[in-house]
Amino acid sequence: MKLGVASASAIRKILRENYYVNELRILRTALNDEVAKIIAEGIATSNSLVHLELSSNHMSCLGTSRILAALQRNQSVCCLSLASAPGLHRNRVDSLCMLELSKALLNTKALSVVNLAGNAIGNAGLKYFAEGIGNVVSLNVASNGLTSRALPYLVQIFKNSMIRELDLSGNPFGNEVPLLHHGK
């Protein structure tokens, strides 16, 4: 099932004009970059949206970046899910997308729950996340290809945030522990 331009335009209009929409869930609809841009325009102007779930949509990094740029202008979304279940419509959130997420986290006070399970952020993506942690209290990075080299970034995240919930399931950390610096 694919969400088209006309449907995305209707959703954008709803987000712009309806002050009662608190949750938007669009899953497994194969959002292309053009449709993601239209949805992002609605997200940017919504004052009531608090929960945004765009899981398993086969979104590219460009489409994801458009959504994340919209979150920089939106001050109401507190829960974001870009998770991907195994299979056909996996989102393509990678380390480059994490740069945009880091900017969004630095520019919004509301965003506190982030679910990125099942993507490919890798160690570099977690590093970018750690640099813009913002007010996140719950983070799901299960099955993202994190290895033991990500451990210093996890230490940084806990040092610079109020994280209370962390899901690291399904990552191949291994048994090597890199040197963790305790300095500045």
C-alpha positions as CSV (number, residue, x, y, z in Angstrom):
1,M,0.0,0.0,0.0
2,K,1.4,3.4,-1.0
3,L,0.3,6.8,0.3
4,G,0.0,9.2,-2.6
5,V,0.3,12.9,-3.0
6,A,-3.5,13.6,-2.7
7,S,-3.8,11.6,0.5
8,A,-0.7,13.3,1.9
9,S,-2.1,16.7,1.0
10,A,-5.3,15.9,2.9
11,I,-3.3,14.8,6.0
12,R,-1.3,18.1,5.8
13,K,-4.6,20.0,5.7
14,I,-5.9,18.1,8.7
15,L,-2.7,18.8,10.7
16,R,-2.8,22.5,9.8
17,E,-6.5,23.1,10.5
18,N,-7.5,20.6,13.3
19,Y,-6.2,21.5,16.7
20,Y,-7.4,18.2,18.2
21,V,-5.2,15.7,16.4
22,N,-2.7,14.4,19.0
23,E,-1.5,11.3,17.3
24,L,-0.5,10.6,13.8
25,R,0.4,7.0,12.8
26,I,1.3,6.2,9.3
27,L,2.8,2.8,9.0
28,R,3.8,0.6,6.1
29,T,2.7,3.0,3.4
30,A,5.9,3.4,1.4
31,L,6.3,7.2,1.8
32,N,8.4,8.6,-1.0
33,D,10.4,11.8,-0.7
34,E,7.6,14.0,-2.2
35,V,4.9,12.6,0.1
36,A,7.3,12.9,3.1
37,K,7.8,16.6,2.2
38,I,4.0,17.2,2.2
39,I,3.5,15.4,5.5
40,A,6.4,17.4,7.0
41,E,4.7,20.6,6.0
42,G,1.7,19.6,8.1
43,I,3.9,18.5,11.0
44,A,5.7,21.8,11.1
45,T,2.6,23.8,11.5
46,S,0.7,21.5,14.0
47,N,0.3,22.8,17.5
48,S,-1.5,19.8,18.9
49,L,0.4,16.8,17.5
50,V,2.3,15.0,20.3
51,H,2.8,11.5,19.0
52,L,4.2,10.8,15.5
53,E,4.7,7.3,14.2
54,L,6.1,6.8,10.7
55,S,7.5,3.3,11.2
56,S,8.2,0.8,8.4
57,N,7.6,3.3,5.5
58,H,10.6,2.6,3.4
59,M,11.5,6.3,3.8
60,S,14.8,7.4,2.3
61,C,17.3,9.6,4.2
62,L,16.0,12.6,2.3
63,G,12.3,11.9,3.3
64,T,13.4,11.3,6.9
65,S,15.4,14.5,6.9
66,R,12.4,16.5,5.7
67,I,10.3,15.1,8.6
68,L,13.1,15.8,11.1
69,A,13.5,19.4,9.7
70,A,9.8,19.9,10.3
71,L,10.2,18.8,13.9
72,Q,12.7,21.7,14.4
73,R,9.8,24.0,13.8
74,N,7.2,22.0,15.8
75,Q,7.2,22.4,19.5
76,S,4.5,19.9,20.5
77,V,5.7,16.5,19.3
78,C,7.1,14.6,22.2
79,C,7.1,11.0,20.9
80,L,8.7,10.1,17.6
81,S,8.9,6.6,16.1
82,L,10.9,5.9,12.9
83,A,11.3,2.3,13.8
84,S,11.4,-0.5,11.2
85,A,10.1,-4.0,11.5
86,P,12.0,-6.6,9.4
87,G,10.7,-7.0,5.9
88,L,9.6,-5.0,2.9
89,H,9.1,-1.5,4.2
90,R,12.2,-0.8,6.3
91,N,13.0,2.9,6.8
92,R,16.4,3.8,5.7
93,V,17.5,5.9,8.7
94,D,21.3,5.9,8.8
95,S,24.1,7.9,10.3
96,L,23.5,10.8,7.9
97,C,19.9,11.1,9.0
98,M,21.1,11.2,12.6
99,L,22.7,14.6,11.9
100,E,19.3,16.0,11.2
101,L,17.8,14.3,14.3
102,S,20.6,15.8,16.4
103,K,19.6,19.3,15.1
104,A,15.9,18.6,15.8
105,L,16.7,17.5,19.3
106,L,18.7,20.7,19.9
107,N,15.9,22.9,18.6
108,T,12.9,21.4,20.3
109,K,12.2,21.1,24.0
110,A,9.2,18.7,23.7
111,L,10.8,15.7,21.9
112,S,11.5,13.2,24.7
113,V,10.7,9.7,23.4
114,V,12.6,8.5,20.3
115,N,12.2,5.0,18.7
116,L,14.7,4.1,16.0
117,A,14.6,0.3,16.3
118,G,15.4,-1.7,13.3
119,N,17.3,0.9,11.3
120,A,21.0,1.2,10.4
121,I,22.2,4.2,12.4
122,G,25.4,2.4,13.4
123,N,28.1,3.7,15.8
124,A,28.5,7.0,13.9
125,G,24.7,7.6,14.1
126,L,24.7,7.1,17.8
127,K,27.6,9.6,18.1
128,Y,25.6,12.2,16.3
129,F,22.6,11.5,18.5
130,A,24.8,11.9,21.6
131,E,25.8,15.3,20.4
132,G,22.2,16.6,20.3
133,I,20.5,14.5,23.0
134,G,18.2,17.3,24.1
135,N,15.5,16.3,26.5
136,V,15.2,12.7,25.5
137,V,14.2,10.4,28.4
138,S,13.4,7.2,26.4
139,L,15.6,5.9,23.5
140,N,15.1,2.7,21.5
141,V,18.1,1.8,19.2
142,A,17.5,-1.9,19.1
143,S,18.9,-3.7,16.1
144,N,20.9,-0.8,14.7
145,G,24.2,-2.4,14.1
146,L,25.8,-0.9,17.2
147,T,29.1,-2.5,18.3
148,S,31.4,-2.1,21.3
149,R,32.7,1.0,19.6
150,A,29.4,2.7,20.4
151,L,29.9,2.3,24.2
152,P,31.7,5.7,24.6
153,Y,28.8,7.4,23.0
154,L,26.4,5.6,25.3
155,V,28.4,6.9,28.3
156,Q,28.2,10.4,26.8
157,I,24.5,10.1,26.4
158,F,24.0,9.1,30.0
159,K,26.4,11.8,31.2
160,N,24.6,14.6,29.3
161,S,20.9,13.6,29.5
162,M,18.1,12.4,31.6
163,I,17.7,9.1,29.8
164,R,15.5,6.7,31.9
165,E,14.7,4.0,29.4
166,L,17.2,2.5,26.8
167,D,16.6,-0.4,24.5
168,L,19.8,-1.8,23.0
169,S,18.4,-5.3,22.1
170,G,19.7,-7.0,19.0
171,N,22.9,-5.1,18.6
172,P,26.2,-7.0,18.1
173,F,28.2,-5.4,20.9
174,G,30.6,-8.3,21.2
175,N,32.9,-8.6,24.2
176,E,35.5,-6.0,23.5
177,V,35.3,-2.9,25.6
178,P,37.0,0.2,24.2
179,L,38.9,2.5,26.5
180,L,36.4,4.9,28.1
181,H,37.9,8.2,28.9
182,H,36.8,9.8,32.2
183,G,38.2,13.2,31.5
184,K,36.4,16.3,30.1
